[in-house]
Amino acid sequence: QVQLVESGGGLVQPGGSLRLSCAASGSIFSINTMGWYRQAPGKQREFVAAISGGGTTNYADSVKGRFTISKDNAKNTVYLQMNSLKPEDTAVYYCNAARPGQSILIMRVRGGDYWGQGTQVTVSS
């Protein structure tokens, strides 16, 4: 069993920054691909970013150049640094983890098997 707990969401003004954290526990190791999805009201959940066990990253076009995904293997924690935030970034952000051996491609197209409960990010003036 894998548990993912997000933190770091909140209210920020346009152009501001937030860093989300996802602490993983249970049957998960550094080889697992992990990532972030988000869901805004009235929209489908969409891929944001992913990082493989080896450190390869992948981003949605909408966040390239603004968001950075990283991880601390010693802490089993994945981060999403969000800069230059826009109102359209407002959403619930979900941490996501794949099963061992599943690739970034799987993470991008459908997400992995494990999900956190989400953390709200609101970008508004």
C-alpha positions in Angstrom: 0.0 0.0 0.0 1.2 3.5 -0.9 0.1 6.7 0.8 0.7 10.1 -0.7 0.1 13.3 1.3 0.3 16.7 -0.4 1.0 20.0 1.3 1.9 23.5 0.4 -1.2 24.7 -1.4 -2.9 28.0 -0.7 -3.9 31.4 -2.0 -1.3 33.4 -4.0 -1.5 36.4 -6.2 -0.8 36.2 -10.0 2.9 36.1 -10.6 3.6 34.6 -7.3 5.1 31.3 -6.3 4.2 28.2 -4.3 6.0 25.0 -3.6 4.0 21.8 -3.2 5.3 18.8 -1.4 4.2 15.2 -1.6 5.4 12.9 1.1 5.2 9.2 0.1 5.0 6.3 2.5 4.4 2.5 2.2 5.5 0.3 -0.6 7.2 2.9 -2.7 10.9 3.3 -3.6 13.0 5.8 -5.5 12.6 3.8 -8.7 8.9 4.7 -8.9 7.8 7.4 -11.4 5.9 10.2 -9.6 4.1 13.2 -10.7 1.4 15.8 -10.3 -2.1 16.2 -11.8 -4.5 19.0 -11.3 -8.3 19.5 -11.7 -10.1 22.8 -12.0 -13.8 23.1 -11.5 -15.7 21.9 -14.5 -12.6 20.4 -16.1 -11.1 17.0 -16.4 -8.0 16.1 -14.4 -4.9 17.0 -16.4 -1.3 16.0 -16.3 1.1 18.7 -14.9 4.5 17.1 -14.4 6.3 13.8 -13.8 9.7 12.6 -12.7 11.1 9.1 -13.1 13.1 7.1 -10.6 16.2 8.1 -12.6 15.3 11.8 -12.6 14.0 12.3 -16.1 11.2 14.9 -16.1 8.3 15.7 -18.3 5.9 18.7 -18.2 2.6 19.7 -19.7 3.1 22.5 -22.3 1.0 24.9 -20.2 3.5 24.8 -17.3 6.9 24.5 -19.1 9.3 27.2 -18.0 7.2 28.0 -14.9 7.0 24.8 -12.9 9.8 22.5 -11.8 9.3 19.0 -10.4 12.0 17.5 -8.2 12.5 14.9 -5.6 14.4 14.0 -2.5 14.9 10.3 -2.5 16.1 10.2 1.1 12.9 11.8 2.3 10.6 10.0 -0.2 9.3 13.4 -1.1 8.4 15.0 -4.5 8.1 18.7 -5.0 6.5 21.0 -7.5 7.9 24.5 -7.6 5.4 26.7 -9.2 6.5 30.2 -10.4 4.9 32.9 -12.3 1.5 31.6 -11.3 -1.6 32.5 -13.4 -5.3 32.4 -12.5 -5.7 29.5 -14.8 -3.4 27.5 -12.6 -6.1 27.5 -10.0 -7.0 23.9 -9.3 -6.8 21.0 -6.8 -3.3 19.5 -7.3 -2.9 15.8 -6.8 0.3 13.8 -6.2 0.5 10.6 -8.2 2.7 7.6 -8.1 3.1 4.7 -10.6 3.8 1.1 -9.8 7.4 0.0 -10.1 8.5 -0.3 -13.7 5.8 2.0 -15.1 7.2 4.8 -17.2 6.7 8.6 -17.5 4.7 7.8 -20.6 2.1 6.0 -18.5 2.2 8.7 -15.9 1.5 11.3 -18.6 -1.3 9.6 -20.4 -3.3 8.1 -17.6 -1.5 8.6 -14.3 -0.2 6.0 -12.0 -2.1 3.8 -9.6 -1.7 5.8 -6.4 -3.2 9.2 -5.6 -3.0 11.7 -2.8 -6.1 13.6 -1.5 -5.1 16.8 -3.2 -4.2 20.3 -2.1 -6.0 23.5 -3.3 -4.0 26.1 -5.2 -5.9 29.4 -5.8 -4.3 32.1 -7.9 -6.2 35.4 -7.6 -5.7 39.1 -7.0 
